[in-house]
Amino acid sequence: MENLRGAHAPISRIKVSAKVKTFVLDTNVLLHDPRSIFKFEDNNLAIPVEVLEELDAIKGEQSTERGRNARRVHRLLQELLPDSRAMHEGVELDNGGTLSIIINPYLAEPNRRSPAMDRLRAILPDLTKKDNRIIAAALFVQERYPPPTILVTKDINVQLKARAVGLESEDYLNDKVPEEDDEDSYREIAVNVYELQRFCSEGAFELEDEAADPLYLNEYVLLRSDEGKTMPARFYGDGVVRRLKLPDFVKAPGGIPIRARNLEQQFLMDALLDDSIHLLTCFGKAGTGKTLLSTACALHQTHEDNSHYDGVSISRPVIALGKDIGFLPGSLEEKMRPWLQPYHDALELLIPSKPPKDPQFASKKVSKKKHKKRDGQFLASMTALQPNHASHQNGYGNGTLVRPYERLLKSGLVEIEALAFIRGRSIARRFFILDEAQQLTPHEVKTIITRISEGSKIVLIGDPTQIDNPYVDARSNGLVYCHNRMKGQAIAAHVKLSKGERSKLAELAADLL
């Protein structure tokens, strides 16, 4: 092997074996998972020097996860590569692999030629682009060293360009769930009519080994007899399934009663109301009731006399659909309000400003409506003129109607959390709802869940098919990753909703568009 000195020194510690591969990391892999350096087992790991330049440009982003991860990578590399010799020759890692920084001599000396670089210049002539230079560094490694070279990148376009120049490329798969993990909403278990009758009378019974083997702890199932009779249940381990513990309805303070509309919502309500479940993940397309049911069950539990929770915390990632409208003015609540409007809608539905009308008074004469409208306008004008009017007690202040649920926000029973400031928090005795969790990376979800203290519960809800974050996909987002890793734990549960309940139009749009 040719021994080049100085800036062009080869990876002298590179391992050569029939089972060893050399992985070249793109910048986005390190930003996605700073500790990916330690997750390639006993293989060779190479980082192009262009990656260090890109990390340097990103490290100044103080309020973003990308900036924090870039700084973490810099600290790790400083520890692993403490001097110039380590940079040039590479170092051995504790997992048996090697780590090296790659400087491509063909870019430093344009007169030097090689078949691989000639092919690259013919296909991707613009070597001022960082992506093309990273591909060139990977080609240099492939051409110079025997082990198979693979460029690891989360950028699909870079993967395609690498393959176009004859370089193997793949996505970072360490935190991706298996492709076959796209499970159904629930499993059905066949039982005979006598077993079903015993289950209904006793509330539990033990399954046969063949039926219980594929089930994981706290999994929801549907028992079905040969006669077509069904009964929902939950698997408690040791082959035992038990009946769901559901009230007739749940109700927010001063609100209307809410009931589960379908079998899947019964599963979700059971998990939301179970104090032994501290982590709940829920998948569901638009209109399946994720937001409404989670909010209703949370408020239902916070106003009980023996409640375990002091209040409800609600948050979601600040990631826009389409073009961003820029910075929003006002306080934290005012800035977060557009992002959390679905929860304001849910609270308005759960605690309406006006009680539902009795059907016998649904049809009224137009003239009476006009008189009522004029009376309302007169009342508003009088309220504006008399700030101390008794209407303050009825929810009016300066002529403005104060919605009933806004009292929950002002009292602190319902709090709006900004994920940007959650690091370092310790959230105790709260029912924490994290909406749109599919927009988060696994590392961000880990950061949030590790903030949850004793006596609290966190519910992660979202739709893995609706992702606007360019750094995650349907298999690597934080919601799916959390479910995959926590599945089967005694304090965790999972529910998948598939039946839309918002409207027939919303259901058709979610399925067909």
ABEGO torsion letter per residue (X at the ends): XBBBBEAABBBAABBBBAABBBBBBBAAAAAABAAAAAAAEABBBBBBAAAAAAAAAAAABAABAAAAAAAAAAAAAAAABABAAAAAAEBBBAAGBBBBBBBBAAAABAABBBAAAAAAAAABABAABAAAAAAAAAAAAAAABABBBBBBBABAAAAAAAAAAGBBBBBBAAABBBAAABBBABBBBBBBAAAAAAAAAAGBBBBBAAAAAABBBGBBBBBBBAAGBBBBBBBAEGGBBBBBBBBABBBBBGBBBBBBABAAAAAAAAAAABAABABBBBBBBBGAGAAAAAAAAAAAAAABAABABAEBBBBBBBBBBEBBAEBBBEBAAAAAAAAAAAAAAAAAAABBABBBBBAAAABBBAAAAAAAAAAAAAAAAAAAABAABAAAAAGBBGGBBBBAAAAAAAAGABBBBBAAAABGBBBBGBBBBBBGAAABBAAAAAAAAAABBBGBBBBBBEBAABBABAABBAAABAAAAAAAAABGBAABBBBBBABBAABAAAAAAAAAX
